[in-house]
Amino acid sequence: MEFTIGQRVEAHPATDAWMSGDQFGNVQKIGRKYVHVLMDRSGRVRKFPADLLLSR
């Protein structure tokens, strides 16, 4: 799946971030291996493999 910087995404329900309430965020950086997402609830930047993110 292709992502762009600033795109709204949701973490996959199987991730620890989603289970702890960090469900939604905006893409900050796109690397070769991980997509960096600034999460809404915690304000942290979390790294996810692209297959564990859902486009919103």
Buried (B, 14 or more C-beta within 10 A) or exposed (E): EEBEEEBEBBBBEEBEBBEEEBBBBEBBEBEEEBBBBBBEEEEEEBEBEBEBBBEE
